[in-house]
Amino acid sequence: MEWLALLPWLLMMAVLTGVGAPIAASIFGALPRKGAAFALPTALIPVAILVFWIGQITFGPHTVVLAVLLVGGLALLAARRGASPDWRGVAAMYGVFLVGFAIMVLFRSASPAITPAGGEQFLHFGLVNALERAPSLPPEDFWYAGEPLKYYYGTQMQVTSFSMLSGTPIRYGFNLGIATFYGVLVVVAYGLVGGIVAARGYSRRFGGAMGALFVAIAGPATTPIRLLTPYLPDGIREPIAEAAFGFAAARFHGGDLQAAIADLSQPMDWTWWYTRYVVPGTIQEVPLYSFVKGELHGHTLSTAYVLFAAALAYAYYRTPKEARLRRAGILLAGLGGVGGVFGFMNTWALPSAGGLAVLAVAAADPHPATLLPATVADRLQPWRDRPTDRARRVLDELWRLVLAGVVGALVILVGVVVASPFLVFGHVPTNDGLGFFPPRSPLGPFLVIYVSIIAIFATYVALRSWPVLSRYDRRSLAAGGLGLLLAVLGTILLLDFAVLAITGPLLLGAWLLLRSGRGDFLLVLLVAGVGLWLSYEVVHARIPAINQIRWNTAMKVSVQGWTLAAAGAGGVVAMILSRGRERVSASGGGETTDGSRDETGPWRSLGGPVARAVVVVALVTSLVFPVMVVGVELGGDVAEGNYEPTLDGLDDLEQWRPAQAEALDWLRDRQGTPTIVEAPGPSYQFTSSASVFTGLPTVIGWDHQAEYRSPADYDRRVEHVDRIYTANWETAVTYLEQYDVQYVYVSENERERYDEIRSFDQPGLSVAFENDAVTVYAVDQSAL
């Protein structure tokens, strides 16, 4: 019967797709099928904003229904103003969403359990349960009773909203929410990359497929490099082994490199978990890795919206100069709105919305000043009517970047305003601000992860640059090459910044191509993605209680970088491999459908085969990771006949801890948000389970609270809870009253933590539930 939960859920997503279609057509009307691929996220973004704001007053199913109705009103207004969706395209793109949704349903149904080991499913499941109970937003912190939540909760709010709207129990909605955002990521990648390559005269379907593949399925080069390392010749094995296994060896094998190689290079024993431990002091993920982990982490599920923000940036890039208000609306209402959702969903992505605005405004043909009325715009273009000598062109380009930076700052400001109930009014976790110039990433480990994307980027820059470079004589080219080499060596030797030395020339070359009219929006995506990878080489968030200073920053930012760069790489691969009417390596230098020149003819004899060889190797390399993941997650169970799919996140709990499940079911049925007390315990173990599986606030939960608030606050509450279970009755009463505790939970966790648990056979307490494993005492505060 549980699979029937799919029907109302998918019907709900179909309705939201239909609601978003007219709005998407009004924004993306110049793109293939009038932006049908973006219909679903076009509805999800304003629904999330409205639920967030209305929820500050009242939250529940009525809030979600009202938000959908209001967005439906916007859709009707868009339709009356002439927005006419391509409904066949909308249906087809909903089919693409279903493909992505089904892929992740297969993964989640193989291991749907809500478990504490190795991830933060307990945190996120507790959040959706707490949100389901909350009368308004933010909810009371289920791991810090009596205080509002101090954590960005937009992802969990949306999954809870989907469950409410479709009538799906959270035990299923948790896993369906993960599959939903993965489906959105797939369809947005398909639509964005397909639209870009179609504008250059190539197959939209092939481009979309390559975009979705590289963004949502492909993985880092880490896996094939590690699997091949034992078979490499002696001369190159050692440096590659150090780059590929060095950090994992230090973290998991006591520094024994050979032990790490033996453990992590065996195909039959391979696991995807260790692929993010490559660059020292960081963890770096790609979307498939993050989704397979099965959490509701904002940095994971917001990747769909990061790419949707890129689609809005592309819509701006394609909008003509004359449509000034339309361009401004795309930036401020569109990218600003997405930035606002980032503000309470994944604050780490809010700067990315501004960064994409900067790149789009600076790269597009219309001058940034033309966003303003003509009288003001003329004054902000001082070099417009002067001779176009080189110096003035450089000044004009720098001025464009300055103005684009102002626009990006405005987009971020709009995002902050939209998310202000969370960002401005005190619900952001405690932090120590920004740190600068952390330890650099060694080049070897960086390339172990990203060499495929970097190779595709370099190939495309070379292909697009060659028509210009071929006009120069050999001496000039040799001098330029020598200068570039010296700059690279200087960056490595003087600045100790090898990653910048490799990626910097690509970023500069890509930008020059864009501004000379020889590039396209794929280069914007590649610049954005690689720029994000570079960002945490320079700046990082200073998070208390984390020794590896770039740990969180790298994890939250790297996956955004992959999402954007992989979209660009997918489009490049599609064009180089395409058998469409005009290849990247074809001669002719004709006009493409977006008006830019394709002048790569001189590479036809050599560059074409070389480019195709590079992208084929990069493609194959990128597919090793997903093949291995499928083998680990699905292959063994299917081969052994043990594959018993389910979407029930509580199935594991009910199967292996039936007595606790019975107690938690009873506690879950309590009305409102009565405070409970349970023993604190180590994170990533089966602790704080009563609050997690019910959403009821407990006095203190996992030690995440030390990070969100302060170590002193966390330790103080731990001590108070310990005294409730072990101190004299007068002391226990003090803390039961202080935190207004309504239920005392006693299970095996409490018995393991405390050698002797006090007797709760006291005035004001009574046994409310009892079985072989758990006793729940009800507290009568008036009788204490």
C-alpha positions, 0 to 999 in steps of 0.5 A: 500500500505504501507505493500508493503514496506516489500517486498523490505526491506525483499528482501534486507535482504535476499540478505545481508544474501546471501552475508554474508553466505560464509564469515560466513562459513569461520569463523564459519565453525566448528559450526552447519550448518557452521554458517548459523545463523550468515550470516546476521550480518556477512554482516551487520558489514562490510557494516556498517564499509564501509559506515561509512568510505566512508561516511566521504567523500561522503554519500548517496545511492551510498555509501551504494551500493558501501559498499555492492558490496565491501562486496560481493567481500569479499564473492566471495573471501571467496568462492574461498578459499573454504568457502562453505555455507550450503545454506539450513541452510542459508535459514532456519536461514533466516526463524528464522530471519523472525520470530523475525522480524515479532514479532517486526513488530506486536508490532511496527504496533500497536503503530508506531507513532514517539512521544516525550512522555517518550522516545527519538524517536524525537531524533532518527527520527531527526537523520535519517532525518538529515542523509538522507540529509547529503552529508557526515558524520558526519551530521550537528547536526539538534539540533545545527546548524552549528556544526557536530553531537556530538552523536554516530549515527551508529544505525541511519546510518544503518537504513538510509542505509537500507531505501536507499538500499531498496527504503523505505521512512524513515516514514516506515524505522524507524519502520522496522529498529527496527524490523530488529535488533530484528530479528537479535538478535533472529537468533543470539541467536538461532544459538549461543545457539543452537550450544553450546548445540548441541556440548554437545549432545543435541537438537540444535533446542530446545537449539536455541529456549530456547536461543532466548526465554531467550534473546529476549522474557523473562523478569525480575522477577520484574513483577511476584514479584510485582503482587504477593506481595499483596498476600504474608504472612505478615512476608515476604511481607514488605521486598519484597515490599520494594525491589520491589517497594521502588525505584518506590515509591520514584520516582513516589509516593512521597515515599508512598510505599503503593501507589506504591504497589496499583498502580503497582501490579494491573494486569489490570492497569499494564504497562511495563514502570515502570519495569525498576525502581527497583534498586535505582539510576538506570534504568535497561532494558532487550531487549524486554523492550528496543525494545518495547519502539520503539527507535533507541537507540544504546544500544537497537539495538546493543544487536544483535551485542553484541551477535554476538561478543559472537558468534565470541568469541565462534568460537575462543573457538572452533578453535584448537591451530594449526590454529593460524592465524585463531584464531588471525583473529577472534579476531582482524578482527572479534571482533575488527571489531564489537568493531569498530561498537560499537565505533560509534553505542553504545560506551558503548558496545566497552569494552564488545568486549574486555571483551569477547575476554579476557574471550574466550582467557583465557578460551580456551584450547590453551594458549594465547601465542600460538597466536604468532609465536612458538619462541615467544610463547615458551618464554611466557609459562614459566611453560609449561614444569615444574611439574604441582604442585598447585603453578605453576598452579596458576601462569600459570592461572594468567599469562594466564589472563594477556596475555588474558587481553593484547589481549582484549586491542588490540581488543579494540584498533582495535575498536578505530581505526575503529571508529576513525573518531568518537571517536578520532576526536572530535565528542564524547559528552562532559563527565567528564571521569570515576567515581569509587565506586558509591553507591552500589545496595542493594541485594534485588532490584538486585534479584527482577530483576535477581533472575531467571538468578542467580538461573539458574546460581547457579544450573548449577554451582552446577550440574557441580561442584558436581562430584568433590565435592562428592570426598571429605569427609563431614568434608572437605565439611563442612570446605569449606562451612564454609569458603565460608559463612565467605567470603560472610559475610565478603564481606557484612559486611566489603565491603558493597557489597552484590551483589558481595557476592552472585555473586562472588562465582558463578563467581569463581566457573564457572571459575574454572569449565571452566579451569578444563575442566568441563565447557562449553561456556555457563558459559563464557556467564553467567560470561560475563553477570553477570560481566557486572551487577557487573561492574557498581557497581564499575565504571560508566561514569560521565555524566554532568547534570545527578544527578543519577550518575549511571543512564546512565551507568546502562541503557546502560550496564544492557541490554548487561548483560541480553543479554549475561547471558540470552543466557547462561541461555537459554542453561542451561535450554535447557540441563536440560529439554532436552530429548536428548541422554544425560542429564545434570543430567544423569549418566555415565560421558561420553564424550560429542561431544566437548571433555569435560566430563559430570560427573554429575551422583551423582546428578541423584537421587536428583539433577536432579529433583531439577534442573528441578524444579528450571529451570521450575520456572525460565522459568515461572517467566521469561515469565510473563513479555512478556505475560503482555507486549503483553496484554498491547500493543496488547491485548486491541486493538484486544479485542475491535476491534480497532487494525488497524496496520500500519508501518507509523511513521507519521500517528499519526502526520497527523491524529492529527496535520494535519496543522502542518503535511502539513507545515512539508511536505512543509519544508521537500521538501526543498533541501540541509540543510538550517538552520531553527529557531524554539522555544526551549522547554521542552524535551519529549514534542512536541517541536523542531518538525520542525527539527525532522520531516525534518532533517533540522538543527535548531539553538537549539533543545532539552536540550540534547545539554546541555549534549552533549556539555555544559549547557552554550553553550545550554543556550547561543543559547536558549537566542539567539533564544528567541531574534530572536522572541522577541527582537528589529529587529536589534538584531534579524537580528544579530542572523539571520545572525550569524546562517545563518538562511534560514527559520523562523518557527512560529507555536503553540509552538512559540506562546505558548512560547512567549507572543508577537511574533515580526512581521516578516514583515521586509525587507529580509523576506517573507512568504514562506508557510502559513496555519491556524496553521503555517507560515514559513518565508523565509530569504534572507540573502543578503537583511538583 
